[in-house]
Amino acid sequence: MTTRQPSRTWALRAMCAAIAAFATVAVSVAGAQPASAEDSASDGSVQAQINDILARTTGGTQINENQIAWDDGTVVVTVTAGDEAAGGSSSGAVSAQAPDCDYQWTCLYEHVDFNNYKRGLTAAFYACDFFYLADYGLQDMASSWHNNQSGGAVSTVYDWTGDGWVVLWRSPPGSDAWVGSSVNDRADGIWAC
């Protein structure tokens, strides 16, 4: 296993632990119940989407207003809910967005052009490991990617066919604003390194 530990990862891990500890104490002391996904999922807000992902997955911790982290901060999902004014128009005319995957991470984006309307999910993976995307609320959603890992690391994205894993694409250092119609929204797993 390749170990890459930037200072951001350690800070993220500490933040996740602190938030989880605070949330546990707050719920047990106040007797409060966390909002369910059903209570807020219909409004389409960032918080509603986060609540929905947390309800469908295990082990995630909301670390700020639009991010959830898993696995000691080695997987981070960012939820954005922009509008047409943020990146395009209803006519379909869209200016390509620049990928924003941090150095030494590899990212999958829910929409083409790295979430072209500045809305959608972005999943960032740091550890050199296999990740089953359903564990993070991202199964069958990837349309673009950016591999910003060091040392020429190549990530491999897979589809589960029911009989086994099939390679959809390999992502060397760089990015692709559109994976193509034949593999769009089929990603079920990623070997991130």
PyMOL commands that place a pseudoatom at each C-alpha (Angstrom):
pseudoatom trace, name=CA, resn=MET, resi=1, chain=A, elem=C, hetatm=0, pos=[0.000, 0.000, 0.000]
pseudoatom trace, name=CA, resn=THR, resi=2, chain=A, elem=C, hetatm=0, pos=[1.418, 3.371, -1.015]
pseudoatom trace, name=CA, resn=THR, resi=3, chain=A, elem=C, hetatm=0, pos=[1.354, 5.914, 1.791]
pseudoatom trace, name=CA, resn=ARG, resi=4, chain=A, elem=C, hetatm=0, pos=[0.794, 9.545, 0.876]
pseudoatom trace, name=CA, resn=GLN, resi=5, chain=A, elem=C, hetatm=0, pos=[-0.052, 11.746, 3.841]
pseudoatom trace, name=CA, resn=PRO, resi=6, chain=A, elem=C, hetatm=0, pos=[-0.358, 15.476, 3.124]
pseudoatom trace, name=CA, resn=SER, resi=7, chain=A, elem=C, hetatm=0, pos=[-1.077, 17.739, 6.072]
pseudoatom trace, name=CA, resn=ARG, resi=8, chain=A, elem=C, hetatm=0, pos=[-4.628, 18.274, 4.760]
pseudoatom trace, name=CA, resn=THR, resi=9, chain=A, elem=C, hetatm=0, pos=[-5.436, 14.604, 5.306]
pseudoatom trace, name=CA, resn=TRP, resi=10, chain=A, elem=C, hetatm=0, pos=[-4.345, 14.674, 8.937]
pseudoatom trace, name=CA, resn=ALA, resi=11, chain=A, elem=C, hetatm=0, pos=[-6.347, 17.835, 9.544]
pseudoatom trace, name=CA, resn=LEU, resi=12, chain=A, elem=C, hetatm=0, pos=[-9.366, 16.244, 7.870]
pseudoatom trace, name=CA, resn=ARG, resi=13, chain=A, elem=C, hetatm=0, pos=[-9.053, 13.122, 10.023]
pseudoatom trace, name=CA, resn=ALA, resi=14, chain=A, elem=C, hetatm=0, pos=[-8.862, 15.198, 13.201]
pseudoatom trace, name=CA, resn=MET, resi=15, chain=A, elem=C, hetatm=0, pos=[-11.851, 17.265, 12.116]
pseudoatom trace, name=CA, resn=CYS, resi=16, chain=A, elem=C, hetatm=0, pos=[-13.897, 14.114, 11.372]
pseudoatom trace, name=CA, resn=ALA, resi=17, chain=A, elem=C, hetatm=0, pos=[-13.106, 12.655, 14.787]
pseudoatom trace, name=CA, resn=ALA, resi=18, chain=A, elem=C, hetatm=0, pos=[-13.974, 15.917, 16.573]
pseudoatom trace, name=CA, resn=ILE, resi=19, chain=A, elem=C, hetatm=0, pos=[-17.262, 16.312, 14.702]
pseudoatom trace, name=CA, resn=ALA, resi=20, chain=A, elem=C, hetatm=0, pos=[-18.249, 12.695, 15.343]
pseudoatom trace, name=CA, resn=ALA, resi=21, chain=A, elem=C, hetatm=0, pos=[-17.457, 13.046, 19.055]
pseudoatom trace, name=CA, resn=PHE, resi=22, chain=A, elem=C, hetatm=0, pos=[-19.391, 16.324, 19.320]
pseudoatom trace, name=CA, resn=ALA, resi=23, chain=A, elem=C, hetatm=0, pos=[-22.414, 14.899, 17.461]
pseudoatom trace, name=CA, resn=THR, resi=24, chain=A, elem=C, hetatm=0, pos=[-22.508, 11.839, 19.737]
pseudoatom trace, name=CA, resn=VAL, resi=25, chain=A, elem=C, hetatm=0, pos=[-22.389, 13.977, 22.885]
pseudoatom trace, name=CA, resn=ALA, resi=26, chain=A, elem=C, hetatm=0, pos=[-24.953, 16.470, 21.568]
pseudoatom trace, name=CA, resn=VAL, resi=27, chain=A, elem=C, hetatm=0, pos=[-27.469, 13.764, 20.646]
pseudoatom trace, name=CA, resn=SER, resi=28, chain=A, elem=C, hetatm=0, pos=[-27.072, 11.834, 23.897]
pseudoatom trace, name=CA, resn=VAL, resi=29, chain=A, elem=C, hetatm=0, pos=[-27.210, 14.943, 26.140]
pseudoatom trace, name=CA, resn=ALA, resi=30, chain=A, elem=C, hetatm=0, pos=[-30.033, 16.756, 24.383]
pseudoatom trace, name=CA, resn=GLY, resi=31, chain=A, elem=C, hetatm=0, pos=[-31.980, 13.663, 23.393]
pseudoatom trace, name=CA, resn=ALA, resi=32, chain=A, elem=C, hetatm=0, pos=[-32.286, 15.117, 19.912]
pseudoatom trace, name=CA, resn=GLN, resi=33, chain=A, elem=C, hetatm=0, pos=[-32.912, 13.008, 16.878]
pseudoatom trace, name=CA, resn=PRO, resi=34, chain=A, elem=C, hetatm=0, pos=[-30.943, 13.732, 13.679]
pseudoatom trace, name=CA, resn=ALA, resi=35, chain=A, elem=C, hetatm=0, pos=[-33.020, 14.808, 10.711]
pseudoatom trace, name=CA, resn=SER, resi=36, chain=A, elem=C, hetatm=0, pos=[-33.941, 11.883, 8.514]
pseudoatom trace, name=CA, resn=ALA, resi=37, chain=A, elem=C, hetatm=0, pos=[-33.413, 11.834, 4.776]
pseudoatom trace, name=CA, resn=GLU, resi=38, chain=A, elem=C, hetatm=0, pos=[-37.178, 11.616, 4.321]
pseudoatom trace, name=CA, resn=ASP, resi=39, chain=A, elem=C, hetatm=0, pos=[-37.668, 14.885, 6.244]
pseudoatom trace, name=CA, resn=SER, resi=40, chain=A, elem=C, hetatm=0, pos=[-35.512, 16.933, 3.911]
pseudoatom trace, name=CA, resn=ALA, resi=41, chain=A, elem=C, hetatm=0, pos=[-34.630, 14.996, 0.741]
pseudoatom trace, name=CA, resn=SER, resi=42, chain=A, elem=C, hetatm=0, pos=[-37.501, 16.487, -1.226]
pseudoatom trace, name=CA, resn=ASP, resi=43, chain=A, elem=C, hetatm=0, pos=[-36.199, 20.070, -1.086]
pseudoatom trace, name=CA, resn=GLY, resi=44, chain=A, elem=C, hetatm=0, pos=[-33.035, 19.410, -3.169]
pseudoatom trace, name=CA, resn=SER, resi=45, chain=A, elem=C, hetatm=0, pos=[-30.801, 21.493, -0.919]
pseudoatom trace, name=CA, resn=VAL, resi=46, chain=A, elem=C, hetatm=0, pos=[-27.204, 20.559, -0.221]
pseudoatom trace, name=CA, resn=GLN, resi=47, chain=A, elem=C, hetatm=0, pos=[-28.138, 19.524, 3.320]
pseudoatom trace, name=CA, resn=ALA, resi=48, chain=A, elem=C, hetatm=0, pos=[-30.999, 17.375, 2.024]
pseudoatom trace, name=CA, resn=GLN, resi=49, chain=A, elem=C, hetatm=0, pos=[-28.598, 15.602, -0.349]
pseudoatom trace, name=CA, resn=ILE, resi=50, chain=A, elem=C, hetatm=0, pos=[-26.088, 15.090, 2.458]
pseudoatom trace, name=CA, resn=ASN, resi=51, chain=A, elem=C, hetatm=0, pos=[-28.829, 13.699, 4.716]
pseudoatom trace, name=CA, resn=ASP, resi=52, chain=A, elem=C, hetatm=0, pos=[-29.869, 11.320, 1.935]
pseudoatom trace, name=CA, resn=ILE, resi=53, chain=A, elem=C, hetatm=0, pos=[-26.302, 10.069, 1.373]
pseudoatom trace, name=CA, resn=LEU, resi=54, chain=A, elem=C, hetatm=0, pos=[-25.737, 9.607, 5.108]
pseudoatom trace, name=CA, resn=ALA, resi=55, chain=A, elem=C, hetatm=0, pos=[-29.014, 7.659, 5.380]
pseudoatom trace, name=CA, resn=ARG, resi=56, chain=A, elem=C, hetatm=0, pos=[-28.028, 5.333, 2.493]
pseudoatom trace, name=CA, resn=THR, resi=57, chain=A, elem=C, hetatm=0, pos=[-24.446, 4.713, 3.625]
pseudoatom trace, name=CA, resn=THR, resi=58, chain=A, elem=C, hetatm=0, pos=[-22.561, 3.850, 6.804]
pseudoatom trace, name=CA, resn=GLY, resi=59, chain=A, elem=C, hetatm=0, pos=[-19.514, 5.363, 8.451]
pseudoatom trace, name=CA, resn=GLY, resi=60, chain=A, elem=C, hetatm=0, pos=[-19.725, 8.828, 6.898]
pseudoatom trace, name=CA, resn=THR, resi=61, chain=A, elem=C, hetatm=0, pos=[-19.346, 12.048, 8.876]
pseudoatom trace, name=CA, resn=GLN, resi=62, chain=A, elem=C, hetatm=0, pos=[-20.463, 15.455, 7.691]
pseudoatom trace, name=CA, resn=ILE, resi=63, chain=A, elem=C, hetatm=0, pos=[-17.334, 17.617, 8.047]
pseudoatom trace, name=CA, resn=ASN, resi=64, chain=A, elem=C, hetatm=0, pos=[-18.693, 20.970, 6.846]
pseudoatom trace, name=CA, resn=GLU, resi=65, chain=A, elem=C, hetatm=0, pos=[-21.724, 22.448, 5.102]
pseudoatom trace, name=CA, resn=ASN, resi=66, chain=A, elem=C, hetatm=0, pos=[-21.211, 20.462, 1.877]
pseudoatom trace, name=CA, resn=GLN, resi=67, chain=A, elem=C, hetatm=0, pos=[-18.836, 17.537, 2.519]
pseudoatom trace, name=CA, resn=ILE, resi=68, chain=A, elem=C, hetatm=0, pos=[-18.942, 14.041, 3.969]
pseudoatom trace, name=CA, resn=ALA, resi=69, chain=A, elem=C, hetatm=0, pos=[-15.808, 12.043, 4.824]
pseudoatom trace, name=CA, resn=TRP, resi=70, chain=A, elem=C, hetatm=0, pos=[-15.284, 8.299, 5.275]
pseudoatom trace, name=CA, resn=ASP, resi=71, chain=A, elem=C, hetatm=0, pos=[-12.385, 6.000, 6.068]
pseudoatom trace, name=CA, resn=ASP, resi=72, chain=A, elem=C, hetatm=0, pos=[-10.410, 8.446, 8.228]
pseudoatom trace, name=CA, resn=GLY, resi=73, chain=A, elem=C, hetatm=0, pos=[-10.714, 11.176, 5.610]
pseudoatom trace, name=CA, resn=THR, resi=74, chain=A, elem=C, hetatm=0, pos=[-9.365, 9.147, 2.679]
pseudoatom trace, name=CA, resn=VAL, resi=75, chain=A, elem=C, hetatm=0, pos=[-12.718, 9.476, 0.855]
pseudoatom trace, name=CA, resn=VAL, resi=76, chain=A, elem=C, hetatm=0, pos=[-14.471, 12.849, 0.687]
pseudoatom trace, name=CA, resn=VAL, resi=77, chain=A, elem=C, hetatm=0, pos=[-17.725, 13.540, -1.152]
pseudoatom trace, name=CA, resn=THR, resi=78, chain=A, elem=C, hetatm=0, pos=[-18.544, 17.155, -1.952]
pseudoatom trace, name=CA, resn=VAL, resi=79, chain=A, elem=C, hetatm=0, pos=[-22.154, 18.110, -2.693]
pseudoatom trace, name=CA, resn=THR, resi=80, chain=A, elem=C, hetatm=0, pos=[-22.789, 21.235, -4.748]
pseudoatom trace, name=CA, resn=ALA, resi=81, chain=A, elem=C, hetatm=0, pos=[-26.200, 22.558, -5.728]
pseudoatom trace, name=CA, resn=GLY, resi=82, chain=A, elem=C, hetatm=0, pos=[-25.546, 25.480, -8.043]
pseudoatom trace, name=CA, resn=ASP, resi=83, chain=A, elem=C, hetatm=0, pos=[-28.009, 26.856, -10.512]
pseudoatom trace, name=CA, resn=GLU, resi=84, chain=A, elem=C, hetatm=0, pos=[-27.968, 27.564, -14.215]
pseudoatom trace, name=CA, resn=ALA, resi=85, chain=A, elem=C, hetatm=0, pos=[-26.469, 30.991, -13.599]
pseudoatom trace, name=CA, resn=ALA, resi=86, chain=A, elem=C, hetatm=0, pos=[-23.428, 29.362, -12.036]
pseudoatom trace, name=CA, resn=GLY, resi=87, chain=A, elem=C, hetatm=0, pos=[-22.241, 27.548, -15.093]
pseudoatom trace, name=CA, resn=GLY, resi=88, chain=A, elem=C, hetatm=0, pos=[-24.560, 27.299, -18.024]
pseudoatom trace, name=CA, resn=SER, resi=89, chain=A, elem=C, hetatm=0, pos=[-27.978, 27.852, -19.451]
pseudoatom trace, name=CA, resn=SER, resi=90, chain=A, elem=C, hetatm=0, pos=[-31.098, 25.802, -19.923]
pseudoatom trace, name=CA, resn=SER, resi=91, chain=A, elem=C, hetatm=0, pos=[-30.369, 25.724, -23.657]
pseudoatom trace, name=CA, resn=GLY, resi=92, chain=A, elem=C, hetatm=0, pos=[-27.533, 23.301, -22.975]
pseudoatom trace, name=CA, resn=ALA, resi=93, chain=A, elem=C, hetatm=0, pos=[-24.758, 25.786, -23.767]
pseudoatom trace, name=CA, resn=VAL, resi=94, chain=A, elem=C, hetatm=0, pos=[-22.171, 25.019, -21.126]
pseudoatom trace, name=CA, resn=SER, resi=95, chain=A, elem=C, hetatm=0, pos=[-18.685, 26.320, -20.682]
pseudoatom trace, name=CA, resn=ALA, resi=96, chain=A, elem=C, hetatm=0, pos=[-16.331, 23.604, -19.500]
pseudoatom trace, name=CA, resn=GLN, resi=97, chain=A, elem=C, hetatm=0, pos=[-15.331, 23.826, -15.860]
pseudoatom trace, name=CA, resn=ALA, resi=98, chain=A, elem=C, hetatm=0, pos=[-11.781, 23.188, -14.723]
pseudoatom trace, name=CA, resn=PRO, resi=99, chain=A, elem=C, hetatm=0, pos=[-11.272, 20.054, -12.616]
pseudoatom trace, name=CA, resn=ASP, resi=100, chain=A, elem=C, hetatm=0, pos=[-10.644, 20.849, -8.960]
pseudoatom trace, name=CA, resn=CYS, resi=101, chain=A, elem=C, hetatm=0, pos=[-9.201, 17.633, -7.572]
pseudoatom trace, name=CA, resn=ASP, resi=102, chain=A, elem=C, hetatm=0, pos=[-6.520, 18.294, -4.936]
pseudoatom trace, name=CA, resn=TYR, resi=103, chain=A, elem=C, hetatm=0, pos=[-2.930, 17.215, -5.484]
pseudoatom trace, name=CA, resn=GLN, resi=104, chain=A, elem=C, hetatm=0, pos=[-2.362, 13.507, -4.726]
pseudoatom trace, name=CA, resn=TRP, resi=105, chain=A, elem=C, hetatm=0, pos=[-6.097, 12.705, -4.987]
pseudoatom trace, name=CA, resn=THR, resi=106, chain=A, elem=C, hetatm=0, pos=[-8.157, 11.158, -7.764]
pseudoatom trace, name=CA, resn=CYS, resi=107, chain=A, elem=C, hetatm=0, pos=[-11.733, 12.370, -8.303]
pseudoatom trace, name=CA, resn=LEU, resi=108, chain=A, elem=C, hetatm=0, pos=[-14.929, 11.255, -9.990]
pseudoatom trace, name=CA, resn=TYR, resi=109, chain=A, elem=C, hetatm=0, pos=[-17.591, 13.795, -10.957]
pseudoatom trace, name=CA, resn=GLU, resi=110, chain=A, elem=C, hetatm=0, pos=[-21.307, 13.149, -11.291]
pseudoatom trace, name=CA, resn=HIS, resi=111, chain=A, elem=C, hetatm=0, pos=[-21.689, 15.304, -14.407]
pseudoatom trace, name=CA, resn=VAL, resi=112, chain=A, elem=C, hetatm=0, pos=[-19.724, 16.085, -17.565]
pseudoatom trace, name=CA, resn=ASP, resi=113, chain=A, elem=C, hetatm=0, pos=[-17.182, 18.911, -17.551]
pseudoatom trace, name=CA, resn=PHE, resi=114, chain=A, elem=C, hetatm=0, pos=[-16.414, 18.249, -13.871]
pseudoatom trace, name=CA, resn=ASN, resi=115, chain=A, elem=C, hetatm=0, pos=[-19.977, 19.081, -12.718]
pseudoatom trace, name=CA, resn=ASN, resi=116, chain=A, elem=C, hetatm=0, pos=[-20.665, 21.613, -15.440]
pseudoatom trace, name=CA, resn=TYR, resi=117, chain=A, elem=C, hetatm=0, pos=[-23.399, 23.591, -13.672]
pseudoatom trace, name=CA, resn=LYS, resi=118, chain=A, elem=C, hetatm=0, pos=[-21.454, 23.586, -10.410]
pseudoatom trace, name=CA, resn=ARG, resi=119, chain=A, elem=C, hetatm=0, pos=[-23.922, 21.125, -9.016]
pseudoatom trace, name=CA, resn=GLY, resi=120, chain=A, elem=C, hetatm=0, pos=[-23.641, 17.441, -8.352]
pseudoatom trace, name=CA, resn=LEU, resi=121, chain=A, elem=C, hetatm=0, pos=[-21.399, 15.109, -6.432]
pseudoatom trace, name=CA, resn=THR, resi=122, chain=A, elem=C, hetatm=0, pos=[-17.633, 14.972, -6.512]
pseudoatom trace, name=CA, resn=ALA, resi=123, chain=A, elem=C, hetatm=0, pos=[-15.911, 11.996, -4.909]
pseudoatom trace, name=CA, resn=ALA, resi=124, chain=A, elem=C, hetatm=0, pos=[-12.244, 12.382, -3.982]
pseudoatom trace, name=CA, resn=PHE, resi=125, chain=A, elem=C, hetatm=0, pos=[-10.108, 9.335, -3.120]
pseudoatom trace, name=CA, resn=TYR, resi=126, chain=A, elem=C, hetatm=0, pos=[-6.730, 9.514, -1.426]
pseudoatom trace, name=CA, resn=ALA, resi=127, chain=A, elem=C, hetatm=0, pos=[-5.712, 6.017, -0.321]
pseudoatom trace, name=CA, resn=CYS, resi=128, chain=A, elem=C, hetatm=0, pos=[-4.296, 3.439, -2.693]
pseudoatom trace, name=CA, resn=ASP, resi=129, chain=A, elem=C, hetatm=0, pos=[-7.162, 0.987, -2.381]
pseudoatom trace, name=CA, resn=PHE, resi=130, chain=A, elem=C, hetatm=0, pos=[-10.343, -0.350, -3.995]
pseudoatom trace, name=CA, resn=PHE, resi=131, chain=A, elem=C, hetatm=0, pos=[-13.521, 1.583, -3.207]
pseudoatom trace, name=CA, resn=TYR, resi=132, chain=A, elem=C, hetatm=0, pos=[-17.045, 0.284, -3.841]
pseudoatom trace, name=CA, resn=LEU, resi=133, chain=A, elem=C, hetatm=0, pos=[-18.897, 3.442, -4.905]
pseudoatom trace, name=CA, resn=ALA, resi=134, chain=A, elem=C, hetatm=0, pos=[-22.253, 2.440, -3.390]
pseudoatom trace, name=CA, resn=ASP, resi=135, chain=A, elem=C, hetatm=0, pos=[-20.572, 2.731, 0.024]
pseudoatom trace, name=CA, resn=TYR, resi=136, chain=A, elem=C, hetatm=0, pos=[-20.363, 6.489, -0.627]
pseudoatom trace, name=CA, resn=GLY, resi=137, chain=A, elem=C, hetatm=0, pos=[-23.690, 7.035, -2.409]
pseudoatom trace, name=CA, resn=LEU, resi=138, chain=A, elem=C, hetatm=0, pos=[-22.076, 7.224, -5.858]
pseudoatom trace, name=CA, resn=GLN, resi=139, chain=A, elem=C, hetatm=0, pos=[-22.923, 4.034, -7.706]
pseudoatom trace, name=CA, resn=ASP, resi=140, chain=A, elem=C, hetatm=0, pos=[-23.623, 4.470, -11.443]
pseudoatom trace, name=CA, resn=MET, resi=141, chain=A, elem=C, hetatm=0, pos=[-23.041, 8.239, -11.418]
pseudoatom trace, name=CA, resn=ALA, resi=142, chain=A, elem=C, hetatm=0, pos=[-19.586, 9.094, -12.835]
pseudoatom trace, name=CA, resn=SER, resi=143, chain=A, elem=C, hetatm=0, pos=[-19.411, 11.175, -16.023]
pseudoatom trace, name=CA, resn=SER, resi=144, chain=A, elem=C, hetatm=0, pos=[-15.968, 12.832, -15.756]
pseudoatom trace, name=CA, resn=TRP, resi=145, chain=A, elem=C, hetatm=0, pos=[-12.735, 12.356, -13.803]
pseudoatom trace, name=CA, resn=HIS, resi=146, chain=A, elem=C, hetatm=0, pos=[-9.463, 13.974, -12.774]
pseudoatom trace, name=CA, resn=ASN, resi=147, chain=A, elem=C, hetatm=0, pos=[-6.437, 12.015, -11.569]
pseudoatom trace, name=CA, resn=ASN, resi=148, chain=A, elem=C, hetatm=0, pos=[-4.127, 14.401, -9.701]
pseudoatom trace, name=CA, resn=GLN, resi=149, chain=A, elem=C, hetatm=0, pos=[-2.043, 11.708, -7.990]
pseudoatom trace, name=CA, resn=SER, resi=150, chain=A, elem=C, hetatm=0, pos=[1.727, 11.802, -7.974]
pseudoatom trace, name=CA, resn=GLY, resi=151, chain=A, elem=C, hetatm=0, pos=[4.280, 9.443, -9.476]
pseudoatom trace, name=CA, resn=GLY, resi=152, chain=A, elem=C, hetatm=0, pos=[2.211, 8.524, -12.518]
pseudoatom trace, name=CA, resn=ALA, resi=153, chain=A, elem=C, hetatm=0, pos=[-0.358, 6.552, -10.486]
pseudoatom trace, name=CA, resn=VAL, resi=154, chain=A, elem=C, hetatm=0, pos=[-3.194, 5.223, -12.653]
pseudoatom trace, name=CA, resn=SER, resi=155, chain=A, elem=C, hetatm=0, pos=[-6.706, 4.737, -11.262]
pseudoatom trace, name=CA, resn=THR, resi=156, chain=A, elem=C, hetatm=0, pos=[-8.984, 2.090, -12.741]
pseudoatom trace, name=CA, resn=VAL, resi=157, chain=A, elem=C, hetatm=0, pos=[-12.772, 2.411, -12.772]
pseudoatom trace, name=CA, resn=TYR, resi=158, chain=A, elem=C, hetatm=0, pos=[-14.979, -0.693, -12.847]
pseudoatom trace, name=CA, resn=ASP, resi=159, chain=A, elem=C, hetatm=0, pos=[-18.562, -1.757, -13.532]
pseudoatom trace, name=CA, resn=TRP, resi=160, chain=A, elem=C, hetatm=0, pos=[-20.142, -4.652, -11.628]
pseudoatom trace, name=CA, resn=THR, resi=161, chain=A, elem=C, hetatm=0, pos=[-22.045, -6.772, -14.171]
pseudoatom trace, name=CA, resn=GLY, resi=162, chain=A, elem=C, hetatm=0, pos=[-23.533, -9.266, -11.740]
pseudoatom trace, name=CA, resn=ASP, resi=163, chain=A, elem=C, hetatm=0, pos=[-20.978, -11.844, -12.872]
pseudoatom trace, name=CA, resn=GLY, resi=164, chain=A, elem=C, hetatm=0, pos=[-17.836, -9.878, -12.114]
pseudoatom trace, name=CA, resn=TRP, resi=165, chain=A, elem=C, hetatm=0, pos=[-15.961, -6.593, -12.405]
pseudoatom trace, name=CA, resn=VAL, resi=166, chain=A, elem=C, hetatm=0, pos=[-15.361, -5.135, -15.864]
pseudoatom trace, name=CA, resn=VAL, resi=167, chain=A, elem=C, hetatm=0, pos=[-12.883, -2.317, -16.512]
pseudoatom trace, name=CA, resn=LEU, resi=168, chain=A, elem=C, hetatm=0, pos=[-14.676, 0.790, -17.801]
pseudoatom trace, name=CA, resn=TRP, resi=169, chain=A, elem=C, hetatm=0, pos=[-11.619, 3.038, -18.107]
pseudoatom trace, name=CA, resn=ARG, resi=170, chain=A, elem=C, hetatm=0, pos=[-8.165, 3.698, -16.728]
pseudoatom trace, name=CA, resn=SER, resi=171, chain=A, elem=C, hetatm=0, pos=[-7.351, 7.219, -15.660]
pseudoatom trace, name=CA, resn=PRO, resi=172, chain=A, elem=C, hetatm=0, pos=[-3.667, 8.146, -15.883]
pseudoatom trace, name=CA, resn=PRO, resi=173, chain=A, elem=C, hetatm=0, pos=[-2.545, 11.505, -14.502]
pseudoatom trace, name=CA, resn=GLY, resi=174, chain=A, elem=C, hetatm=0, pos=[-4.740, 14.103, -16.167]
pseudoatom trace, name=CA, resn=SER, resi=175, chain=A, elem=C, hetatm=0, pos=[-8.463, 14.481, -16.664]
pseudoatom trace, name=CA, resn=ASP, resi=176, chain=A, elem=C, hetatm=0, pos=[-11.366, 13.704, -18.950]
pseudoatom trace, name=CA, resn=ALA, resi=177, chain=A, elem=C, hetatm=0, pos=[-14.407, 16.004, -19.083]
pseudoatom trace, name=CA, resn=TRP, resi=178, chain=A, elem=C, hetatm=0, pos=[-16.619, 13.253, -20.565]
pseudoatom trace, name=CA, resn=VAL, resi=179, chain=A, elem=C, hetatm=0, pos=[-16.127, 9.510, -20.199]
pseudoatom trace, name=CA, resn=GLY, resi=180, chain=A, elem=C, hetatm=0, pos=[-18.276, 8.763, -23.248]
pseudoatom trace, name=CA, resn=SER, resi=181, chain=A, elem=C, hetatm=0, pos=[-21.782, 7.441, -23.708]
pseudoatom trace, name=CA, resn=SER, resi=182, chain=A, elem=C, hetatm=0, pos=[-20.762, 3.765, -23.584]
pseudoatom trace, name=CA, resn=VAL, resi=183, chain=A, elem=C, hetatm=0, pos=[-19.448, 3.994, -19.990]
pseudoatom trace, name=CA, resn=ASN, resi=184, chain=A, elem=C, hetatm=0, pos=[-21.319, 7.018, -18.613]
pseudoatom trace, name=CA, resn=ASP, resi=185, chain=A, elem=C, hetatm=0, pos=[-23.140, 6.419, -15.307]
pseudoatom trace, name=CA, resn=ARG, resi=186, chain=A, elem=C, hetatm=0, pos=[-21.889, 2.830, -15.041]
pseudoatom trace, name=CA, resn=ALA, resi=187, chain=A, elem=C, hetatm=0, pos=[-19.052, 3.138, -12.499]
pseudoatom trace, name=CA, resn=ASP, resi=188, chain=A, elem=C, hetatm=0, pos=[-19.463, 0.862, -9.470]
pseudoatom trace, name=CA, resn=GLY, resi=189, chain=A, elem=C, hetatm=0, pos=[-15.896, 0.737, -8.141]
pseudoatom trace, name=CA, resn=ILE, resi=190, chain=A, elem=C, hetatm=0, pos=[-12.513, 2.433, -8.382]
pseudoatom trace, name=CA, resn=TRP, resi=191, chain=A, elem=C, hetatm=0, pos=[-8.994, 1.222, -7.709]
pseudoatom trace, name=CA, resn=ALA, resi=192, chain=A, elem=C, hetatm=0, pos=[-7.521, 4.566, -6.752]
pseudoatom trace, name=CA, resn=CYS, resi=193, chain=A, elem=C, hetatm=0, pos=[-3.819, 4.255, -7.507]
for i in range(1, 193): cmd.bond("trace and resi %d" % i, "trace and resi %d" % (i + 1))
show_as sticks, trace
zoom trace
